[in-house]
Amino acid sequence: MTFFQSCVLGLVQGITEFLPISSSAHLILFPWFFGWEDPGLAFDVFLHLGTLLAVFLYFFQDWMRLIAAGFASIRERRIYGDHERQIFWMLVIGNIPAVIAGVVLHDWIATIFRSPMLISMTLAVVGFLLYWVDESSPAIKNLRDMTFKDALMVGIAQACALVPGVSRSGSTMTMARWLGVRRTESARFSFLLAFPITLGASLFEMREINNIMVQGTPASHLVGGFVCALVAGLLAIHFLMQILQAASFRLFGFYRIALAAVIILWSVFSGN
């Protein structure tokens, strides 16, 4: 992998991590389309560190308030009556399904779940659901109106995103919209929910960083990918939060279905 390729993949990760189009799918598909060597899951995780920092910086003030509220709820042994305390614990509950699924399915995620044909199916199915749910569901709830049951449902959707092509943001936003949460609030909860699980997964996979260094991935490539993912991630979050104030998820649903068709056609005509 060249420095240019690592930067391109960093940009791809940053842009697609927060748009509901699946970053893991694009990180697999780009090397597949262009004949690059698949950098593997460990390099993907390093790029996730860039988007992890992006979502933390963008929602820094939110996280400071939520963390303070979480500690206060533990100290005072009281959750209800304070919206930020409830949101903090909803984020905790919402990440439990993904933690369990990640432990159980870790080996499959790194191997058989990286098939382009499987990705084409998950892209299309979730793309249709994203479009249909967003068009048919009411937009009546704000973040403060969500319940712990809602958070668990969104968390289960997030766990499904361990399969490439599903999209963590796509699945969580689709579930939140199905529960009646407004578009911008669905995105905000999805992004806040992303931080703990991404942090945990990154720390778990950090043991692989030495392996990819040994395999010949220079530190400059890792840093280049990280920086590109960080900058692109910040821009992608801002773009989505702005566009959802006036638009729907329709465009992203169409894009996913179109990309699935391209994968199938490419596979057929290229023989891959």
N, C-alpha and C positions, 0 to 999 in steps of 0.2 A: 504494500500500500504506500502510495506517494503522499507527500505533504499536501498536495492539491486535493487528492482524494479524501484525505482526512478532514480537510476544511469543508469540502462539499458535503460530506456526510454530517459534519457538525451543523451546517446551515440547514440541511434536511431535517435533522433531529430537532433543532430549535423551532423551525416553522411548523412541523407536523405534530410535535408533542402536544401542543395546546389547541390546534385546530382538530376537529373531530374526524380525522382522516387516517389515523394510525401511524405513529412514528416508527414503531417496530416493523410494520409492513414496508414502509418506504426505505428503512435502513437495510432490509433484506433485498428489496426489489432493485434498488439502484445498482449494487454490484452485479446482480443477475442480468439486468438490462444491458449494462455497459461492459460486461465481461471482466469486472474487477474481482479481485479475491475478496471473498466474504470475510470481513474483519472479525466476525464472531460476536458472541454475546458479551464477552468481557469488554471489548472496545465500545460496544453499545452502552454498557453500563457507565463507562467513563464519560461518554457524551451526555448521559443522563445527569451527571454531576453538574454540567453546565446549565441544563434546564432546571435542575433543582435549585441552583442559586438564583436563576431568573425568577422563578415563582416566589421564592423567599423575599427577594428584593422588592418585587412589584407589590406584594402584599405585606410588606414589613410591618407597617403600623397595625394592620389587622392581626398579625401573628403576635405582636407584643401585647395587644389587648387580650387576645384569646388565651395566651399562655398565663398572663397575670390572673385572668378569670379562672383558669383551670386550677392554679395553685390555691387561689382563694377558696374555691369550692372544696378542695381537699382539707384545707386548714379549718374551714368553718363547717364542713360536712353538710353543705347545702348546695343544691344545684338549681332547683326551681325558683322562679322569681327574678332571675337574671338571664337575659337572652344570650349574652356572650358565654356564660358558664354552660348553658345548654348546648350552644353551638360547638364549644370545645369538646364536650363529651359525645356529641353526635359525630364529630370527626374521629374520635377514638373508636366508637362503635362501628362507624363506617369502614374503618380499615381492617377490622378483624377478619372478615371473609377473605380478603386478598392475602393476608398473612398466612392463613391456613392453606389456601389454594397454592400459594407460592412454595410453601414447604413440600406439599404433596406432589406438585406437578413440576418441580424444578428441573429434573432431568429431561422431561419431555419438552419443556419450553426451549431448552438449549439444542434440541435435535429435531424431532419429527414435526414440531409445531412451526418450523421454519420453511415449510414447503410452499412454493409460490402458488400452486393450485389450491391448497387449503386457504391461503391468504385471499385468493380471488373470491372464494365462497364467502368468507367472513366479511370481506369488504362489501360485497353486494347485499348480503342479508342485513347487516347493520345499517348500510346506507338506506335501504328501503324502510327499515324501522325508524331511523332517524327522521326521514321525510314524513312518513305516515303519522308517527306519534306527534311530531311538532305541529303538523297541520291540523290534527284532530283533537288535541288536548287543550283544555282551558289554561289560561295563564292567570291564576288567581292567588298564588302563594308567593310570599317573599321568604327570604332565608329564615327570618324569625318565626315564620308560620310552620316550618317543618317540624316533624315529630321524630322521636327516636326510631320509630318504625320506618319512617321515610328514609332516615339515614342508613338504616340496615339494608333496606332495599337498594339504595344507591350503591352501598358497599358491595352487595352481591353482584351488581352489574359491573363494578370495578374489577372484581375477581375474574369475571369472564374475559376481561381485557388482557389477561395473561396469554391468551391465544393471539398471535400476531394477526393484524387485520381487523380485529374487533375494535380497537382504539379505546384507551382508558377514558379519555375525555368524551369520545363519542358515546360510549356505553353509559357513562354516568350522567351525561347531559340528557340522553334519551330517556333514561329512567326518571330523572328529575322532572322532565317535561311531562312524562306519563302521569306523574304524581301531581301535576298541576302547578309546578314551580315556574315562575317567569323565566324567560330566556337568559337575561343577564344574571339573574340570581342562580340559575342552574349552572352557568359557566363559573360564577364566583365560588359556589360550593364545590364544584368539580376541581377547580384549581387549588383550593385550600385542602381538599381531601388528598390531592396528589402529593403534597409535601411529605407527610409522615411515611407513607408507603415507599416513595421514591428514595427517601433518606435511608430507610431500613434496608431496602434492596441494594442500594449502592454500598452501604457499609458491609453487607453480607458478601457482596461480590468483589470487594476491594482486595481480597486475597488473590484474585486472578490478575491483578495489575502486574505483579512480578512476573507472571507467566507470559503476558503479552510483551513485556520488555525483553524477556529472554528469547521470545520467538522473533525478535527483530523489529518491533514497533518502537521507533525512537521517541524520546520524551517530547521532542519538538512537535511530532505529529499529534500526540495526545493533547498537548497544550493548545495547538492550533484548532483541533476539533472542539475542545472544551470552550475556548473563547468564542468561536463561531456559534456554537450551540447557545451560549449565554446571551449574546447580542441578539441573535435571531429569535430566541425565546421571549425576551422582553418585548420585542416588536410584535411578535405574534399574539401575545396576551393582550397588548394594548389594542391591536387591530380587531381582535375578536370582541373584546368588551365594547368597542365603539360601534362595530357593525351590527351587533345584536340589539342595539337600541332602536334600530329602524328596520332590520331585515330578519329573515327566518333562517333555519338551518337547511333550507331547500337546496341551495347551491352545493353544500357539502355532501348531501345525500346523492345528488346527481353525479358529483365528481367521483364518489366511491364506486358507484355502479359502472361508470364509464371506465375507471381504472381496472375494475374487475374484468370487463370485456377485453381491454387491451392486454391484460395478463394472459387470458385464455388464448387470444389470437396469436400473441407472441410465442406462447408455448407450442401451439400447433404448427406455426410456420417455421419456427427456428429449430424445432425438434428437441427443445430442452424440457 
